[in-house]
Amino acid sequence: MARRSSKRPFQRQKELKEKDFQRQKAHKSKVPDVIIACEDSDSSPTYFDEIVNKLIKEKCITQNSLVVAKHRRTNPLGVLKDLIEHRCDNGKTYKDFEHKWIVIDRDIARVNGGGHSKEDFNRALQKAKKEKVQVAYSNDSFELWYLLHFEYRDTAILRDKILDRVIKKIKSINPHKFSSLDKKNYQTKKCHNRYF
């Protein structure tokens, strides 16, 4: 004689609830849109262009999702003004971007010229906060950022010595390619296009 199974052949299935019939939300992430204004016309934009090209290649962003505002001014308040006044070809302004940044140097005003006043720097920070613009600012010497790619530093070093060390390190990587790199041409656009 066959044994009867203790399980019923047609057990009652779990009752479906209203949420079981609802459409699931899309999980596709939105591509961030970013606008950046930089203090200089060569080093920072070139640096960001390299990052952007890598992100585009990795399909993290699109060609139009990052905009570097046209460079006209070199003081912190002026860089913020460049960002605010920038108009894209499609009519977008800085307010239309999800992320808004200015990239400035914290250069100390020097007796022989150059640098920025503390007041200009602080006013730029205050106005950027009011306009909901993020601020990235570098050490007194942007070249220190390059040097830190090659060696760890936690002690003081003179600005001229930083540049000497950076050029020496770069030349040691590829002496043929960087043979003509020196203090006179390292900031030019021609230099960046050729070497980097």
TAFEN-V390584 format. One record per backbone hydrogen bond with DSSP energy under -0.5 kcal/mol. NH is the residue of the N-H (numbers start at 1). CO is the residue of the C=O. If there is no record, write none. Layout:
# TAFEN-V390584
nh;co
NH;CO
NH;CO
This chain:
# TAFEN-V390584
nh;co
11;8
20;17
21;18
22;19
32;30
34;65
35;99
36;67
37;101
39;103
46;42
47;43
48;44
49;45
50;46
51;47
52;48
53;49
54;50
55;51
56;52
57;53
58;54
59;56
60;55
61;55
65;62
67;34
69;36
69;67
79;75
80;76
81;77
82;78
83;79
84;80
85;81
86;82
86;83
88;92
91;88
96;93
97;94
99;33
101;35
102;134
103;37
104;102
104;136
106;138
106;139
107;105
109;116
110;114
113;110
116;107
121;117
122;118
123;119
124;120
125;121
126;122
127;123
128;124
129;125
130;126
131;127
132;129
133;128
134;100
136;102
138;104
142;140
144;141
145;142
146;142
147;143
148;144
149;145
149;146
150;146
150;147
151;147
162;158
163;159
164;160
165;161
166;162
167;163
168;164
169;165
170;166
171;167
172;168
173;169
173;170
174;170
178;174
179;176
181;178
185;182
186;182
188;185
192;188
193;189
194;190
195;191
196;192
